[in-house]
Amino acid sequence: MGLFTPAEARQELARLRPVLEEIVVVRADMVELTAALTVGGEPTALGGLAERKAAEARLDELMTQIQQTGAVLKGVAPLLVDFPADLDGVPVLLCWLEGEAELSWFHRLDLGFAGRRRLP
């Protein structure tokens, strides 16, 4: 996969929104199902072990869909998606975090999330 321009990354993020929204739902279902399956856990209307395994498989499928675009899924709770890019000759990751309305941040590869800066 190649590098994204900020405009391309924003387009890809918009295309991925339904996938990201489904991950949030499946992630919550998995947490509820896992809690229900633990000793002393409260029963859930979502089901049991079979539904937990199905949710896990669906989450894997959704994560693969993201990776196939060339984006990098860095976290699932919260969702963190990076898009490899080059800004003024510097390799960077355009960075989107769950809850952010748009792709507005980047960080150098060597600085990680803590080095996030607003896109120019």
C-alpha positions, 0 to 999 in steps of 0.5 A: 500500500502507498502513502495517503495525502491528507485529502485521500486519508479524509476520503478513506476515513469517510468511506470507513465510517460505517465499518468503524461504527460497526466496530463500536457496536460489536466491541460493546456486544463482545464486552457484554457477552464476555461479562455474561460468560464469566463466573457470576456474570449477569445473563444477557439477551445477546446470547452466550458462547456461540454469539461471543465467538461470532462477534469476535469473528465479525470484529476480526473481519471488520479490522481486516477491512480497515487494514486492506485499505492501507490504513493502520488500526492502532487501537480498538478501544478507543478506535485509533486509525493511522494513515501513512503519509509524507508531509514536506518530505517527513514520513508521518502518520495521519491520525484519527481517534474515535470521537473526533469529527474529522481527520485533523492530526498527524505525528511523526513515526518516531514520536507516536501518539504523544507527538500529535500535532494539528494538520497544517 
